[in-house]
Amino acid sequence: MGNGKKFNVEVGDFYLADLLSEGNKTIIQELYAVLESDHYQYGKIKTLWAGKYSSVTVTFKDNQEAHKSFWNLYERPPKEEFWDDILKRRDLLVEPDIRERKGAFYTPKIWVRKAQEYLAKSLGEDWQDEYYIWDLAAGTGNLLIGLSTSNIYASTLDKADVIVCQEIAKKSGNLLERNVFQFDFLNDEFFDEPCREHGDSKFAVEGCEKCRKSPLPESLQEIIRDSEKRKRLVVFINPPYAEATSKYEMSKEKESKSTTKNLVAKAHKMVEKYKKSLGPASNELFAQFFMKIIKELDGCILASFSTLKYINSQNFIQFRTHFKAEFKGGFIAPSYTFDNVRVSFPIGFLIWDTSVKKSLRG
């Protein structure tokens, strides 16, 4: 599986392919990894212009004996009524240490519902019709469950999550499949870059190898370009909480894990671009998300789950000089109600209007 890192596949994706299969063949062929009788296919990615697909084939080293022995003990697939719930909780098939390292925590349904209630209180009962909604750290899209509008965009870093989210979108009736896309928010650019030949166009021209295509749908690019439309963009997120640890604080047994977290939190264009604005807060992934939002999506509504460090931590003094917004409402939830959170601390869901420039206290 030498290409696993390139295609960002997890062990859980193979298990998902096994679980949702019949006759040793995955039923939902759109999944990132699928079981094809005696082998797996994964990483099926369509190239932007050519329309071709590339993928990796993985075979069994023991003539599939262990695989057959394991699945002979169980009946599969589960009842179809449970498929959506299984897909939505793909995160549980990712090893806890990997989830912790990425800082990815599934938002419990109780807090999803409460967050949507507070958005209605803060923005008005008709907010879904009057605003655009973008979850730019969507995972499998559970923050968007229950919304009734089609003005929704969902993006996430992992291709497998995008595919799962698109599969769920097919049945949702509100989230459009074309508005679900893979996007590295801390590294990728928002806009298409037409080549010189097509410089009169705002968007890349299909078929032109010199144009650079952004992962964002053209409709979302138009919203971001327009300062008035940005005021009606709600960035609704539960961003990753991974924190880079100071080397001076590391014990020998934690050094490897902490080094990985440093890479997770610091290996982004955002850190270099806004390091003076972030100050010591650059160690925090969610702070990097917030900084890019307030700098490059200026005027939007930021509605986010996060720790409260950006409100009260000494490490965020420099950050707070740049975070200017009006508080619209929110609530606090205990961290232990979130999966895979071992330490007790408050998690806030706070709504900010970044079009109104009000300073937080230092």
Secondary structure, DSSP 8 states (H G I E B T S, - for coil): -TTHHHHT--HHHHHHHHHTEETTEES-TTSSEEEBSSEEEEEEEE-TTT--EEEEEEE-TTTTHHHHHHHTTS--S--GGGHHHHHHTGGGGS-HHHHHHHT-----HHHHHHHHHHHHHHH-TTHHHHSEEEETT-TTTGGGTT---S-EEEEES-HHHHHHHHHHHHHHSSS-GGGEEE--TTTS-SS-B--GGGTT-SS--TT-SSSB--SS-HHHHHHHH-HHHHTTEEEEE-----B---GGG--GGGHHHHHHHHHHHH-SHHHHHSHHHHGGGGGBHHHHHHHHHHHHSTT-EEEEEEESHHHH-GGGHHHHTT-B-EEEEEEEEEGGGSTT--S--EEEEEEEETTS--B---
